Amino acid sequence: MQQFLERVAEVLEVPSVAPDFEFRAAPGWSSLMGFALLVLLDQAYHVKIGVDDFLRLRTVADLAEAAGVRT
């Protein structure tokens, strides 16, 4: 889980994130960051998430669950 949190923080360009962090609240949030999260899930965790499903995710824990990472 720690490695997942570090990867998400890197994409969001923040020092760190917690599982309950609402990733769209990151300073400088943009659709490009959202796309980068989708790419991270695809490349690092082999999980493809459609846009509609992605829009339902709110927290880093939601992302982790979608990626199959244990919290």
N, C-alpha and C positions, 0 to 999 in steps of 0.2 A: 504493500500500500504506500509506503514512504516514497518509493521510486515513482509511482503514479502521481502522487501529490507534487513531487519535484518537477515532473514533466509538464503537468498542467500549469504550475506556477510559471515555468519558463515560457510556455505559449502565451499566458496572460500577462507576461512581463511584470510580475509582482514577486517580492522576495519569497513569499510562501503562501500556501492556502491550507485550509482545514476542510474536512469533509462537508461541513455544513455551509461552506462559503458558496454564495450564489454567484456563479461565475460571470453572469452577464452584468454584475455590479462592479466588475473590475474597472479601475480607472483606464480610460482609453478603449473600452470595449468597442469592438467593431465586427462587422460581418466577416472580415478577414480572419479575426481571431476565432470566430465560430468555425470557419472553414478549416483553420489550422487544427482545432480540436478534433474535427471529423477525420482529418488526415492522420493525426496521432492515433486515434482509436483504430483506424484501418491498418496503418503500417506497423504499429508496435503491438497491437492486441488482436489483429485480424478480425475486427468487428466493423461491419458496414452498417451505418445508421442512416436512415432516410431523413430528409429535412423535416417532415412532419413529426417524426419521433424525436428528433433532436430538439425541436421547439418545445416539446413537453418536458424536457429535462431542465431542472433549475439549479441544482447544487452539484458540487464536485462529487459527492456521494452518489448522486444519480448517474453521473458520468462513469464512475467506478463500477457501479452495478451493471451498466450497459456494456462495459468492457470485460466484465467477468472478474474484476479485481475485488478481493475480499476486503471489507472495511474493518 
